[in-house]
Amino acid sequence: MISSEPICVTNGLGSVINKLTDFVELLEVLDMVVLKDHASPNELLEVIAKYNLPPNDAIIALTCKHYIFAPQEAL
């Protein structure tokens, strides 16, 4: 059964740290990189309005825009 309480309430903070550690290890095993968000709030609002995007999609679009023009070693 899935609990409606956050994991840190039911299992303690140590459980959350263990889950995050597992997640980071999985990223390393899969050789995945988490990209930084480089969008400013003004850029975000502009893209949301211009392309009628939900905020999450606008963040993805701006992140793609940033990394497409990044130097090869940054990818």
N, C-alpha and C positions, 0 to 999 in steps of 0.2 A: 504494500500500500504506500502511495506517495503522500508524504506529510505536507501540510499546507504551511508549516512553519519553515523559516529559513534554516539552512543546514547548520549555521553557526549557533542557532538556538537549541536545536535538537541534539547536536553532536559536539558542540564546543568549537572554539576558534581553531584548535589544532586540526580538526577535520577539514576545515576550509583551506588551511595552509597545505595539508596533504593533497587535496584535490588540485590546487593551483600548481603544486610541484609536479604532480602527474601530468597536468596539461602542458607545462613548460617542457617536460621530458618528451612528451609526444611530439611537440613542435620540432624539437631537436632531432628525433628519430626520423621524422618525415622531411627533414631539411627545409622547414618552412620559416619564413621571416615575417614578422608582424611589422607592417609599415606604419610610420608615424603620420598623424593627421597634421597637415600643414596649412589647412584652410583658416583664414581669419573669419571672425563673425560677419564682417561686412561682405566678404566674398561669398560666404555661405548664404546669406540673405539674398544677394544678387542672383545667384544660381537658382535658388528656390523660386524666386519671382520670375526670372527670365524663362526657365524651362518647365515651370509648374511641377517641380519635383518635391517629394517628401524629404524632410531633413536628412534622413539616413542616406538616401540615394544621392543627394547633393554632396554629402561628405565623400562618398565613394567616387563620384565624378571628379571632385576637386583633387582627391588623392591620386587618381589616375593621371589627371592633367599634370600634377607635380612630378610624378615619377617617370612619365614618358620622356620628359626633357632632362631627367637627372643624368649625371655622368654614369658611365657603365659600371664603375666600381661601387656605386651607391645602390645598385640593384641587387 
